[in-house]
């Protein structure tokens, strides 16, 4: 019996009880079941009696008693206990619990997917680094977590568009182009420009396409170099992200936002809403009406739009494209953006508590990492991938909440020991693959038999209960936007699998031992664990190796 089947069984018992007049309540469309923290309290627990007691007009334990009697008659439920004020602790018989192994194997990559976030249309924006240099360690956290968040939300039924906002407008792009031109002409980096060997590499790319750039006046040279260097740098950013397993559905250009008149249109729309006013020659948005600490300038007195105006236009673009929910994943130095962006949402007529979610990722410190030789003063993401590998970086970033500062040891992440969490989980998957491979050589085949009642060892009951919890973990991690819950679940699952592996054999002890349904059924459980480990790692963008 899967958690979903048990949930349906409890709901059916509620419907029967109301029909029989035991109590009168509106039966919810779904009954939530959870795995108790203490294994002695059964396989699953529900607080449905506490939820319905007040509308039913009866003590929770009385309602729980009525429900427990009906649940105890259901095939596959061995025992129902009432705990505390009215919790129902449910123990399945071995056969019913063991059926989950076959269900997981047959579901394959679909196991864990759910519809908890169905109906949500989400724009998920993350990284959005300036295209003036390579991606560095400051971008890695949201690169890993943002992509994992996208995978989780999609697995939970949401319609998600991952978007990268290219900050390709403004003074930084002029400084970037001037730096490239100076490097092409063999001149020093201009004041406030970008140093680093990568600028020289970009200059070589520009010269290869336009050799005449070195002979042009500065303003003409900048006009030529800017788009060529920008495209080359953006291509490198895309390539590095692809190596990191991160892909975007939309690359949104800030320049196109300005050139298409979206900024002016945004100001006009907000003025129509009654939140824009003129003062001292500038155009302001009255964000203090929406808990911001001060009003914000949209258009300066000299007629130049502010970054805030572009933020407003960008938000309205997302709204106009049909995204009812906009998630912004911003860096540690962007705390001030929370109030501003929420004020924009409110000024645009949205609910700031529903239609926008702004999250701040704290800094990451990686011990042992060396500064980039190309950039000079940063730790490049590409160097991290060469040194540690994508799997270790992604998993290590995924297993901690984004709002906590993080310090990692690069050399520890490279070690192939059980003290390294990513190795521990990946090794569990590789072990399941090895068990399946060797069992096949010994003639143990799943299709030859399956008797779930044979999965009676305590380690099997614990492993099955953990496997059954995976869909709930996925749904919860998606709802809370917290990928670390999946990582910690996988570590728990790996530990329980290793304990089961040490206790229960899938293969015969020797050539003389006959292959039985116990071996075959345990192979189902082994392969079910393999599937859940693979599914969970995929949600984190981490590979599931067959051999290690």
NURO-36406 format. One record per residue (C-alpha): z, y, x; residue in one letter. Coordinates in Angstrom, 2 decimals, always signed. Layout:
N
((Z, Y, X), 'A')
...
//
This chain:
548
((+0.00, +0.00, +0.00), 'X')
((-1.07, +3.33, +1.49), 'X')
((+0.97, +6.53, +1.00), 'X')
((-1.71, +7.72, -1.42), 'X')
((-1.43, +4.50, -3.44), 'X')
((+2.35, +4.78, -3.49), 'X')
((+2.11, +8.38, -4.64), 'X')
((-0.19, +7.31, -7.47), 'X')
((+2.19, +4.47, -8.39), 'X')
((+5.14, +6.89, -8.65), 'X')
((+3.08, +9.24, -10.81), 'X')
((+2.07, +6.34, -13.05), 'X')
((+5.76, +5.39, -13.41), 'X')
((+6.55, +8.98, -14.39), 'X')
((+3.84, +8.93, -17.05), 'X')
((+5.19, +5.64, -18.43), 'X')
((+8.73, +7.03, -18.52), 'X')
((+7.70, +10.16, -20.38), 'X')
((+5.61, +8.12, -22.81), 'X')
((+8.64, +5.87, -23.47), 'X')
((+10.85, +8.90, -24.11), 'X')
((+13.09, +8.44, -21.07), 'X')
((+12.67, +12.17, -20.41), 'X')
((+10.20, +14.94, -21.21), 'X')
((+8.48, +16.71, -18.31), 'X')
((+5.04, +17.81, -17.25), 'X')
((+4.09, +15.19, -14.69), 'X')
((+2.65, +16.86, -11.55), 'X')
((-0.88, +16.04, -10.45), 'X')
((+0.43, +14.72, -7.15), 'X')
((+3.73, +13.25, -6.01), 'X')
((+4.61, +13.81, -2.39), 'X')
((+6.02, +10.96, -0.32), 'X')
((+7.38, +11.28, +3.22), 'X')
((+8.51, +8.93, +5.89), 'X')
((+12.33, +9.08, +6.29), 'X')
((+13.60, +10.12, +9.71), 'X')
((+15.99, +7.17, +9.64), 'X')
((+14.06, +3.90, +9.42), 'X')
((+17.07, +2.28, +7.72), 'X')
((+16.36, +4.46, +4.67), 'X')
((+13.19, +2.60, +3.84), 'X')
((+9.48, +3.10, +4.40), 'X')
((+8.97, +6.16, +2.23), 'X')
((+11.01, +8.78, +0.43), 'X')
((+10.37, +11.21, -2.42), 'X')
((+12.38, +14.04, -3.93), 'X')
((+10.43, +14.03, -7.19), 'X')
((+13.60, +13.37, -9.23), 'X')
((+15.19, +16.55, -7.86), 'X')
((+12.02, +18.52, -8.65), 'X')
((+11.86, +17.37, -12.27), 'X')
((+15.56, +17.20, -13.13), 'X')
((+15.90, +20.79, -14.31), 'X')
((+12.82, +20.83, -16.59), 'X')
((+13.88, +17.39, -17.86), 'X')
((+17.37, +18.74, -18.65), 'X')
((+19.20, +15.86, -16.98), 'X')
((+21.09, +15.18, -13.74), 'X')
((+18.77, +14.29, -10.82), 'X')
((+20.44, +10.93, -10.21), 'X')
((+19.99, +9.92, -13.85), 'X')
((+16.28, +10.72, -13.67), 'X')
((+16.06, +8.93, -10.32), 'X')
((+17.75, +5.85, -11.80), 'X')
((+15.26, +5.70, -14.65), 'X')
((+12.36, +6.07, -12.26), 'X')
((+13.77, +3.56, -9.75), 'X')
((+13.94, +0.88, -12.41), 'X')
((+10.25, +1.25, -13.19), 'X')
((+9.22, +1.47, -9.52), 'X')
((+11.14, -1.71, -8.73), 'X')
((+8.81, -3.61, -11.06), 'X')
((+5.68, -2.58, -9.18), 'X')
((+4.03, -5.26, -7.06), 'X')
((+4.40, -4.42, -3.38), 'X')
((+7.66, -2.48, -3.67), 'X')
((+10.54, -4.55, -2.36), 'X')
((+13.43, -2.15, -3.00), 'X')
((+14.18, +1.32, -4.33), 'X')
((+17.46, +3.03, -3.35), 'X')
((+18.88, +6.28, -4.66), 'X')
((+20.39, +8.51, -2.00), 'X')
((+22.38, +11.73, -2.15), 'X')
((+21.75, +13.93, -5.19), 'X')
((+18.67, +11.96, -6.25), 'X')
((+16.32, +11.08, -3.39), 'X')
((+14.36, +7.89, -3.88), 'X')
((+14.04, +5.72, -0.76), 'X')
((+11.34, +3.10, -1.15), 'X')
((+10.92, -0.05, +0.90), 'X')
((+7.64, -1.92, +0.67), 'X')
((+7.36, -5.67, +1.13), 'X')
((+5.70, -6.76, +4.37), 'X')
((+2.41, -7.66, +2.72), 'X')
((+2.12, -4.34, +0.94), 'X')
((+3.03, -2.37, +4.07), 'X')
((+0.67, -4.42, +6.19), 'X')
((-2.30, -3.73, +3.94), 'X')
((-2.39, -0.28, +5.52), 'X')
((-3.77, -1.77, +8.74), 'X')
((-6.90, -3.03, +7.01), 'X')
((-7.25, +0.20, +5.03), 'X')
((-7.20, +2.28, +8.22), 'X')
((-9.75, +0.11, +10.02), 'X')
((-12.08, +0.16, +7.05), 'X')
((-11.72, +3.93, +6.65), 'X')
((-12.56, +4.50, +10.31), 'X')
((-13.03, +8.14, +11.29), 'X')
((-12.31, +9.20, +7.69), 'X')
((-8.68, +8.11, +7.91), 'X')
((-6.45, +11.16, +8.00), 'X')
((-8.94, +13.41, +6.26), 'X')
((-7.64, +14.93, +3.06), 'X')
((-8.36, +17.64, +0.51), 'X')
((-5.15, +19.67, +0.89), 'X')
((-7.15, +22.78, +1.88), 'X')
((-10.11, +22.18, -0.44), 'X')
((-11.37, +25.36, -2.06), 'X')
((-10.44, +27.53, +0.92), 'X')
((-13.35, +29.45, +2.45), 'X')
((-12.18, +30.61, +5.86), 'X')
((-13.53, +32.77, +8.65), 'X')
((-11.73, +31.76, +11.83), 'X')
((-12.20, +34.24, +14.66), 'X')
((-10.83, +33.46, +18.09), 'X')
((-11.30, +34.30, +21.80), 'X')
((-13.71, +37.25, +21.27), 'X')
((-13.54, +38.15, +24.97), 'X')
((-15.54, +41.06, +26.33), 'X')
((-18.86, +39.81, +27.77), 'X')
((-18.19, +41.70, +30.99), 'X')
((-16.91, +38.77, +33.03), 'X')
((-16.10, +35.06, +33.04), 'X')
((-13.56, +33.49, +30.71), 'X')
((-10.14, +33.18, +32.32), 'X')
((-6.78, +31.53, +31.74), 'X')
((-5.81, +34.26, +29.28), 'X')
((-8.56, +33.01, +26.95), 'X')
((-7.84, +29.30, +27.21), 'X')
((-4.94, +29.08, +24.78), 'X')
((-6.79, +30.35, +21.74), 'X')
((-9.94, +28.55, +22.85), 'X')
((-8.08, +25.24, +22.64), 'X')
((-5.89, +26.02, +19.64), 'X')
((-8.57, +27.87, +17.71), 'X')
((-11.01, +24.99, +17.95), 'X')
((-8.29, +22.46, +17.06), 'X')
((-7.35, +24.63, +14.09), 'X')
((-10.98, +24.59, +12.96), 'X')
((-11.07, +20.79, +13.21), 'X')
((-7.80, +20.42, +11.29), 'X')
((-8.79, +22.78, +8.49), 'X')
((-12.17, +21.07, +8.14), 'X')
((-10.49, +17.64, +8.07), 'X')
((-8.27, +18.93, +5.28), 'X')
((-11.20, +20.00, +3.11), 'X')
((-11.54, +23.71, +3.94), 'X')
((-14.93, +25.37, +4.41), 'X')
((-14.46, +26.90, +7.86), 'X')
((-16.75, +29.14, +9.90), 'X')
((-15.74, +29.57, +13.53), 'X')
((-16.75, +33.03, +14.74), 'X')
((-16.85, +34.79, +18.10), 'X')
((-16.84, +38.58, +17.95), 'X')
((-18.83, +39.85, +20.91), 'X')
((-17.37, +43.16, +22.09), 'X')
((-20.73, +44.34, +23.41), 'X')
((-20.35, +48.01, +22.49), 'X')
((-18.36, +50.82, +24.04), 'X')
((-17.49, +52.25, +27.44), 'X')
((-16.69, +48.86, +29.02), 'X')
((-20.31, +47.80, +28.68), 'X')
((-21.47, +50.97, +30.41), 'X')
((-19.08, +50.32, +33.30), 'X')
((-20.28, +46.73, +33.41), 'X')
((-23.94, +47.78, +33.66), 'X')
((-23.15, +50.44, +36.29), 'X')
((-21.34, +47.80, +38.37), 'X')
((-24.35, +45.47, +38.22), 'X')
((-26.76, +48.24, +39.17), 'X')
((-24.56, +49.27, +42.10), 'X')
((-24.48, +45.68, +43.33), 'X')
((-28.26, +45.39, +42.96), 'X')
((-28.74, +48.52, +45.08), 'X')
((-26.17, +47.45, +47.64), 'X')
((-23.81, +50.27, +46.71), 'X')
((-19.98, +50.15, +46.32), 'X')
((-18.48, +49.31, +42.93), 'X')
((-18.23, +52.53, +40.93), 'X')
((-14.80, +53.90, +40.04), 'X')
((-13.39, +51.97, +37.09), 'X')
((-16.15, +49.38, +37.45), 'X')
((-15.96, +45.60, +37.70), 'X')
((-15.42, +44.04, +41.13), 'X')
((-16.00, +40.41, +42.04), 'X')
((-18.73, +38.19, +43.40), 'X')
((-19.90, +37.35, +39.88), 'X')
((-21.22, +40.91, +39.54), 'X')
((-23.38, +40.27, +42.60), 'X')
((-24.66, +37.06, +41.02), 'X')
((-25.54, +38.93, +37.84), 'X')
((-27.29, +41.59, +39.93), 'X')
((-29.42, +38.87, +41.54), 'X')
((-30.31, +37.58, +38.06), 'X')
((-31.36, +41.06, +36.97), 'X')
((-33.40, +41.72, +40.12), 'X')
((-35.16, +38.38, +39.75), 'X')
((-36.41, +39.48, +36.32), 'X')
((-36.90, +43.16, +37.10), 'X')
((-37.37, +43.77, +40.85), 'X')
((-38.07, +47.44, +40.18), 'X')
((-34.49, +48.03, +38.98), 'X')
((-33.40, +48.93, +42.53), 'X')
((-35.91, +51.80, +42.63), 'X')
((-35.16, +53.28, +39.20), 'X')
((-32.93, +56.32, +38.60), 'X')
((-29.41, +55.30, +37.63), 'X')
((-29.74, +55.92, +33.89), 'X')
((-33.00, +53.98, +33.70), 'X')
((-31.62, +51.20, +35.89), 'X')
((-28.58, +50.88, +33.64), 'X')
((-30.81, +50.68, +30.54), 'X')
((-32.72, +47.82, +32.18), 'X')
((-29.74, +45.99, +33.68), 'X')
((-27.37, +46.18, +30.76), 'X')
((-29.09, +43.76, +28.33), 'X')
((-30.18, +41.36, +31.11), 'X')
((-26.73, +41.13, +32.70), 'X')
((-25.07, +40.95, +29.30), 'X')
((-27.22, +38.02, +28.17), 'X')
((-26.63, +36.19, +31.45), 'X')
((-22.86, +36.67, +31.23), 'X')
((-22.78, +35.66, +27.56), 'X')
((-24.78, +32.52, +28.39), 'X')
((-22.18, +31.60, +31.01), 'X')
((-19.37, +32.13, +28.49), 'X')
((-21.14, +29.84, +26.01), 'X')
((-21.72, +27.21, +28.70), 'X')
((-18.08, +27.25, +29.81), 'X')
((-16.86, +26.93, +26.22), 'X')
((-19.20, +24.00, +25.62), 'X')
((-17.71, +22.28, +28.67), 'X')
((-14.34, +22.89, +27.03), 'X')
((-15.57, +21.32, +23.79), 'X')
((-15.51, +24.61, +21.89), 'X')
((-18.43, +25.60, +19.68), 'X')
((-18.94, +28.55, +17.34), 'X')
((-20.93, +28.77, +14.15), 'X')
((-21.45, +32.52, +14.45), 'X')
((-21.70, +34.87, +17.44), 'X')
((-21.24, +38.30, +15.86), 'X')
((-22.39, +41.34, +17.84), 'X')
((-20.38, +44.57, +17.67), 'X')
((-23.49, +46.49, +18.72), 'X')
((-25.36, +45.24, +15.67), 'X')
((-22.43, +46.36, +13.55), 'X')
((-22.89, +49.93, +14.81), 'X')
((-26.68, +49.97, +14.89), 'X')
((-26.94, +48.58, +11.37), 'X')
((-24.88, +51.40, +9.89), 'X')
((-22.01, +49.12, +8.91), 'X')
((-19.36, +51.46, +10.34), 'X')
((-20.53, +54.44, +8.30), 'X')
((-20.81, +52.26, +5.21), 'X')
((-17.28, +50.95, +5.74), 'X')
((-15.85, +54.46, +5.95), 'X')
((-17.68, +55.42, +2.75), 'X')
((-16.40, +52.32, +0.90), 'X')
((-12.82, +52.94, +1.96), 'X')
((-13.16, +56.58, +0.94), 'X')
((-14.25, +55.42, -2.52), 'X')
((-11.08, +53.32, -2.65), 'X')
((-9.12, +56.54, -2.20), 'X')
((-7.61, +55.78, +1.20), 'X')
((-9.70, +58.03, +3.49), 'X')
((-9.02, +61.71, +4.17), 'X')
((-10.18, +64.41, +6.59), 'X')
((-7.86, +66.23, +8.97), 'X')
((-8.41, +68.31, +12.12), 'X')
((-12.10, +67.54, +12.04), 'X')
((-11.48, +63.78, +12.13), 'X')
((-11.71, +61.11, +9.44), 'X')
((-8.50, +59.14, +8.81), 'X')
((-7.48, +55.99, +6.95), 'X')
((-4.13, +56.33, +5.21), 'X')
((-2.72, +53.05, +6.53), 'X')
((+0.87, +54.22, +6.05), 'X')
((+0.34, +53.38, +2.38), 'X')
((+0.29, +49.76, +3.52), 'X')
((+3.36, +49.60, +5.82), 'X')
((+1.51, +50.66, +9.00), 'X')
((+3.62, +52.90, +11.23), 'X')
((+1.07, +55.73, +11.23), 'X')
((-2.32, +56.66, +9.80), 'X')
((-5.34, +55.70, +11.89), 'X')
((-8.39, +57.68, +12.94), 'X')
((-11.72, +56.21, +11.87), 'X')
((-14.08, +58.92, +13.16), 'X')
((-12.99, +61.30, +15.93), 'X')
((-13.55, +65.02, +15.70), 'X')
((-16.56, +64.64, +18.00), 'X')
((-18.16, +62.28, +15.47), 'X')
((-17.64, +59.12, +17.54), 'X')
((-16.25, +56.10, +15.61), 'X')
((-13.05, +54.54, +16.94), 'X')
((-12.50, +50.85, +17.64), 'X')
((-10.44, +50.88, +14.46), 'X')
((-13.51, +51.92, +12.47), 'X')
((-15.40, +48.96, +13.92), 'X')
((-12.46, +46.70, +12.97), 'X')
((-12.68, +47.99, +9.40), 'X')
((-16.43, +47.43, +9.25), 'X')
((-16.04, +43.95, +10.70), 'X')
((-13.38, +43.02, +8.14), 'X')
((-15.61, +44.23, +5.30), 'X')
((-18.50, +42.24, +6.77), 'X')
((-16.41, +39.09, +6.57), 'X')
((-15.40, +39.94, +3.02), 'X')
((-19.03, +40.59, +2.03), 'X')
((-20.10, +37.27, +3.55), 'X')
((-17.86, +35.47, +1.08), 'X')
((-14.85, +34.64, +3.24), 'X')
((-11.84, +34.92, +0.98), 'X')
((-9.56, +34.11, +3.94), 'X')
((-9.88, +35.65, +7.39), 'X')
((-7.87, +34.26, +10.28), 'X')
((-7.62, +36.36, +13.44), 'X')
((-6.30, +34.66, +16.57), 'X')
((-5.46, +37.43, +19.03), 'X')
((-4.02, +37.73, +22.52), 'X')
((-0.46, +38.54, +23.52), 'X')
((-1.21, +42.26, +23.94), 'X')
((-2.46, +42.67, +20.36), 'X')
((+0.79, +42.84, +18.37), 'X')
((-0.14, +46.32, +17.18), 'X')
((-3.22, +44.92, +15.48), 'X')
((-1.24, +42.98, +12.89), 'X')
((-0.22, +46.01, +10.84), 'X')
((-3.59, +47.71, +11.28), 'X')
((-5.68, +44.75, +10.19), 'X')
((-3.43, +44.03, +7.22), 'X')
((-3.68, +47.70, +6.24), 'X')
((-7.49, +47.43, +6.35), 'X')
((-7.33, +44.37, +4.11), 'X')
((-5.10, +46.16, +1.61), 'X')
((-7.26, +49.30, +1.67), 'X')
((-10.27, +47.09, +0.95), 'X')
((-8.55, +45.77, -2.19), 'X')
((-7.45, +42.43, -0.75), 'X')
((-4.03, +40.82, -0.74), 'X')
((-2.72, +41.11, +2.82), 'X')
((-0.47, +38.10, +2.26), 'X')
((-3.34, +35.89, +1.12), 'X')
((-6.69, +37.12, +2.40), 'X')
((-5.81, +37.77, +6.05), 'X')
((-3.75, +35.90, +8.62), 'X')
((-3.25, +37.50, +12.05), 'X')
((-1.73, +35.31, +14.75), 'X')
((-0.70, +36.25, +18.27), 'X')
((-0.86, +33.77, +21.15), 'X')
((+1.61, +34.21, +23.97), 'X')
((+0.73, +34.15, +27.65), 'X')
((+0.11, +30.99, +29.65), 'X')
((+1.20, +30.58, +33.25), 'X')
((-0.28, +27.69, +35.21), 'X')
((+1.46, +26.86, +38.46), 'X')
((-0.73, +25.87, +41.39), 'X')
((-3.89, +27.52, +40.03), 'X')
((-5.87, +29.65, +42.47), 'X')
((-7.49, +32.98, +41.74), 'X')
((-11.22, +32.84, +41.26), 'X')
((-13.29, +33.51, +44.36), 'X')
((-16.05, +34.86, +42.12), 'X')
((-13.90, +37.23, +40.07), 'X')
((-11.27, +37.94, +42.68), 'X')
((-8.29, +38.68, +40.45), 'X')
((-8.32, +36.07, +37.67), 'X')
((-8.05, +32.32, +37.17), 'X')
((-11.37, +31.26, +35.66), 'X')
((-11.53, +28.69, +32.89), 'X')
((-14.42, +26.99, +34.69), 'X')
((-12.22, +26.53, +37.77), 'X')
((-9.47, +25.02, +35.61), 'X')
((-11.94, +22.54, +34.17), 'X')
((-13.10, +21.57, +37.65), 'X')
((-9.52, +21.20, +38.88), 'X')
((-7.68, +19.61, +35.95), 'X')
((-10.33, +18.60, +33.42), 'X')
((-10.92, +19.59, +29.83), 'X')
((-8.75, +16.87, +28.27), 'X')
((-5.59, +17.73, +30.19), 'X')
((-5.99, +21.47, +29.66), 'X')
((-6.73, +21.18, +25.95), 'X')
((-4.00, +18.67, +25.19), 'X')
((-1.38, +20.56, +27.19), 'X')
((-2.16, +23.79, +25.36), 'X')
((-2.28, +22.04, +21.98), 'X')
((+1.18, +20.49, +22.19), 'X')
((+3.10, +23.78, +22.08), 'X')
((+3.36, +26.45, +19.35), 'X')
((+1.11, +29.41, +20.12), 'X')
((+3.86, +31.98, +19.67), 'X')
((+5.95, +30.73, +22.61), 'X')
((+5.28, +31.65, +26.26), 'X')
((+4.01, +28.63, +28.16), 'X')
((+4.36, +27.62, +31.79), 'X')
((+2.46, +24.54, +32.96), 'X')
((+2.28, +22.71, +36.27), 'X')
((-1.33, +22.03, +37.21), 'X')
((-0.59, +19.17, +39.59), 'X')
((+1.59, +17.44, +36.99), 'X')
((-1.29, +17.59, +34.52), 'X')
((-3.48, +15.77, +37.03), 'X')
((-1.09, +12.84, +37.43), 'X')
((-1.85, +9.51, +35.77), 'X')
((+1.71, +8.65, +34.84), 'X')
((+3.61, +8.30, +31.59), 'X')
((+5.34, +11.59, +32.35), 'X')
((+2.00, +13.30, +31.68), 'X')
((+1.67, +13.49, +27.85), 'X')
((-2.12, +13.46, +27.72), 'X')
((-2.26, +10.41, +30.00), 'X')
((+0.44, +8.71, +27.93), 'X')
((-1.53, +9.09, +24.69), 'X')
((-4.94, +8.34, +26.19), 'X')
((-3.53, +5.29, +27.95), 'X')
((-2.23, +4.00, +24.61), 'X')
((-5.77, +4.26, +23.23), 'X')
((-7.24, +2.57, +26.29), 'X')
((-4.66, -0.21, +25.93), 'X')
((-5.64, -0.82, +22.29), 'X')
((-9.28, -1.03, +23.38), 'X')
((-8.38, -3.47, +26.15), 'X')
((-6.34, -5.65, +23.78), 'X')
((-9.26, -5.77, +21.35), 'X')
((-11.68, -6.61, +24.14), 'X')
((-9.56, -9.43, +25.60), 'X')
((-8.70, -10.80, +22.15), 'X')
((-12.39, -11.13, +21.44), 'X')
((-12.81, -13.13, +24.63), 'X')
((-10.03, -15.44, +23.42), 'X')
((-11.74, -15.97, +20.07), 'X')
((-9.46, -13.70, +18.03), 'X')
((-11.65, -12.02, +15.44), 'X')
((-10.56, -9.78, +12.58), 'X')
((-13.15, -11.13, +10.17), 'X')
((-11.68, -14.64, +10.41), 'X')
((-8.44, -13.81, +8.65), 'X')
((-5.91, -11.24, +7.51), 'X')
((-2.44, -11.94, +6.10), 'X')
((-0.42, -8.71, +5.99), 'X')
((+2.75, -10.58, +5.01), 'X')
((+2.87, -11.87, +8.61), 'X')
((+3.53, -8.35, +9.97), 'X')
((+7.27, -8.78, +9.61), 'X')
((+8.57, -7.81, +13.05), 'X')
((+10.67, -4.59, +13.02), 'X')
((+8.31, -3.00, +15.54), 'X')
((+5.41, -3.72, +13.19), 'X')
((+7.16, -2.11, +10.23), 'X')
((+7.89, +0.97, +12.33), 'X')
((+4.35, +1.16, +13.68), 'X')
((+2.85, +0.80, +10.18), 'X')
((+5.10, +3.52, +8.80), 'X')
((+4.02, +5.86, +11.61), 'X')
((+0.35, +5.10, +11.00), 'X')
((+0.83, +5.81, +7.31), 'X')
((+2.24, +9.24, +8.10), 'X')
((-0.95, +10.46, +9.82), 'X')
((-2.68, +12.00, +6.76), 'X')
((+0.47, +13.98, +5.92), 'X')
((+0.74, +15.25, +9.50), 'X')
((-2.89, +16.36, +9.46), 'X')
((-2.51, +18.16, +6.14), 'X')
((+0.70, +19.87, +7.21), 'X')
((-0.71, +20.92, +10.59), 'X')
((-3.75, +22.38, +8.85), 'X')
((-1.71, +24.25, +6.25), 'X')
((+0.64, +25.73, +8.85), 'X')
((-2.19, +26.26, +11.37), 'X')
((-0.13, +24.36, +13.98), 'X')
((-2.12, +21.82, +16.02), 'X')
((+0.94, +20.97, +18.10), 'X')
((+2.21, +18.84, +15.21), 'X')
((-0.70, +16.43, +15.77), 'X')
((-0.05, +16.24, +19.50), 'X')
((+3.62, +15.44, +19.05), 'X')
((+2.74, +12.86, +16.37), 'X')
((+0.33, +11.14, +18.77), 'X')
((+3.02, +10.91, +21.43), 'X')
((+5.38, +9.32, +18.92), 'X')
((+2.66, +6.91, +17.80), 'X')
((+1.83, +5.98, +21.40), 'X')
((+5.50, +5.23, +22.07), 'X')
((+5.81, +3.02, +19.01), 'X')
((+2.60, +1.22, +19.90), 'X')
((+3.80, +0.50, +23.44), 'X')
((+7.04, -0.96, +22.06), 'X')
((+5.08, -3.15, +19.64), 'X')
((+2.76, -4.24, +22.45), 'X')
((+5.77, -5.34, +24.53), 'X')
((+7.15, -7.37, +21.60), 'X')
((+4.21, -8.82, +19.66), 'X')
((+1.24, -10.64, +21.13), 'X')
((-2.26, -10.36, +19.74), 'X')
((-3.72, -13.00, +22.04), 'X')
((-2.61, -16.62, +22.44), 'X')
((-0.21, -17.25, +25.34), 'X')
((-2.57, -19.79, +26.89), 'X')
((-5.70, -21.83, +26.25), 'X')
((-3.70, -24.52, +24.48), 'X')
((-2.24, -22.19, +21.86), 'X')
((-4.20, -22.17, +18.61), 'X')
((-5.55, -18.90, +17.27), 'X')
((-3.85, -18.22, +13.93), 'X')
((-3.89, -15.61, +11.21), 'X')
((-0.91, -13.98, +12.93), 'X')
((-3.08, -13.19, +15.95), 'X')
((-5.91, -11.97, +13.73), 'X')
((-3.65, -9.81, +11.56), 'X')
((-2.05, -8.26, +14.62), 'X')
((-5.53, -7.44, +15.88), 'X')
((-6.06, -5.51, +12.66), 'X')
((-2.87, -3.56, +13.39), 'X')
((-3.90, -3.00, +17.00), 'X')
((-7.30, -1.69, +15.93), 'X')
((-5.75, +0.47, +13.22), 'X')
((-3.61, +2.13, +15.88), 'X')
((-6.67, +2.57, +18.03), 'X')
((-8.46, +4.34, +15.18), 'X')
((-5.59, +6.72, +14.44), 'X')
((-5.16, +7.61, +18.11), 'X')
((-8.89, +8.34, +18.35), 'X')
((-8.90, +10.38, +15.16), 'X')
((-5.89, +12.39, +16.27), 'X')
((-7.26, +13.09, +19.74), 'X')
((-10.54, +14.20, +18.21), 'X')
((-8.69, +16.78, +16.12), 'X')
((-7.42, +18.23, +19.40), 'X')
((-10.83, +18.10, +21.07), 'X')
((-9.61, +15.45, +23.52), 'X')
((-11.50, +12.28, +24.40), 'X')
((-10.25, +8.77, +23.60), 'X')
((-11.17, +6.68, +26.67), 'X')
((-11.83, +2.95, +26.36), 'X')
((-10.71, +2.28, +29.92), 'X')
((-8.37, +4.06, +32.33), 'X')
//
